[in-house]
């Protein structure tokens, strides 16, 4: 059974004016097979984007040269949805940008990625 937990307001509280103005909802979803984040976007291209964060996300993590369990982007379906959602909310900004460019305003994405790569 799929569970959904809205995390939009928590992200908005943390990142205030940096949040993409077209982002209207963020749901952390979890079922027996996958953990994912659903982004609901407003605007001319209003759409829903689903981003996998568990077993099916292994390939992208492997490309980064990390063991999946070491990756901050790996979320287990065996963990509680509240624990997973809380951990996702508190990922460093760079990892949120890595997951999707739709979390933040474009200029903020560039700033976060540039800062991360210059360290």
ZIMOKA-V544052 format. One record per residue. N is the residue number from 0. RES is the residue in three letters. SS is DSSP state (a for helix, b for strand, c for the rest). D_FIRST is the distance of its C-alpha to the first C-alpha in Angstrom with 1 decimal. Layout:
# ZIMOKA-V544052
N/RES/SS/D_FIRST, N/RES/SS/D_FIRST
This chain:
# ZIMOKA-V544052
0/UNK/c/0.0, 1/UNK/c/3.8, 2/UNK/b/6.5, 3/UNK/b/10.0, 4/UNK/b/13.3, 5/UNK/b/16.6, 6/UNK/c/19.2, 7/UNK/a/21.8, 8/UNK/a/24.2, 9/UNK/a/24.2, 10/UNK/a/25.2, 11/UNK/a/27.7, 12/UNK/a/29.2, 13/UNK/a/29.7, 14/UNK/a/31.0, 15/UNK/a/32.5, 16/UNK/a/34.8, 17/UNK/a/33.5, 18/UNK/b/30.2, 19/UNK/c/30.2, 20/UNK/c/31.3, 21/UNK/c/29.2, 22/UNK/b/25.9, 23/UNK/b/24.5, 24/UNK/b/20.9, 25/UNK/b/19.0, 26/UNK/b/15.3, 27/UNK/b/13.8, 28/UNK/b/10.3, 29/UNK/b/8.3, 30/UNK/c/5.5, 31/UNK/c/7.0, 32/UNK/c/9.7, 33/UNK/c/10.9, 34/UNK/b/12.0, 35/UNK/b/13.7, 36/UNK/b/15.8, 37/UNK/b/16.2, 38/UNK/b/19.8, 39/UNK/b/21.0, 40/UNK/b/24.7, 41/UNK/c/27.4, 42/UNK/c/30.7, 43/UNK/c/32.3, 44/UNK/c/29.5, 45/UNK/c/26.6, 46/UNK/b/23.5, 47/UNK/b/20.0, 48/UNK/b/20.0, 49/UNK/b/17.0, 50/UNK/b/18.0, 51/UNK/b/16.4, 52/UNK/c/17.1, 53/UNK/c/16.1, 54/UNK/a/17.0, 55/UNK/a/17.7, 56/UNK/a/19.9, 57/UNK/a/22.2, 58/UNK/a/24.8, 59/UNK/a/25.6, 60/UNK/a/25.9, 61/UNK/a/28.1, 62/UNK/a/30.3, 63/UNK/c/31.1, 64/UNK/c/32.4, 65/UNK/c/30.1, 66/UNK/c/28.2, 67/UNK/c/24.4, 68/UNK/c/24.2, 69/UNK/c/27.2, 70/UNK/c/25.9, 71/UNK/c/24.8, 72/UNK/c/22.3, 73/UNK/c/20.3, 74/UNK/c/17.1, 75/UNK/c/15.3, 76/UNK/c/11.6, 77/UNK/c/13.1, 78/UNK/c/14.5, 79/UNK/c/13.4, 80/UNK/a/12.2, 81/UNK/a/15.4, 82/UNK/a/17.6, 83/UNK/a/16.4, 84/UNK/a/16.9, 85/UNK/a/20.2, 86/UNK/a/21.3, 87/UNK/a/20.6, 88/UNK/a/22.6, 89/UNK/c/25.4, 90/UNK/c/25.8, 91/UNK/c/29.4, 92/UNK/a/30.1, 93/UNK/a/31.0, 94/UNK/a/27.6, 95/UNK/a/26.0, 96/UNK/a/28.7, 97/UNK/a/27.9, 98/UNK/a/24.2, 99/UNK/c/25.4, 100/UNK/c/28.7, 101/UNK/c/27.1, 102/UNK/c/26.6, 103/UNK/b/30.3, 104/UNK/c/33.4, 105/UNK/a/35.1, 106/UNK/a/38.1, 107/UNK/a/35.9, 108/UNK/a/34.0, 109/UNK/a/37.4, 110/UNK/a/38.7, 111/UNK/a/35.8, 112/UNK/a/35.9, 113/UNK/a/39.8, 114/UNK/a/40.0, 115/UNK/a/37.5, 116/UNK/a/39.5, 117/UNK/c/42.8, 118/UNK/c/42.0
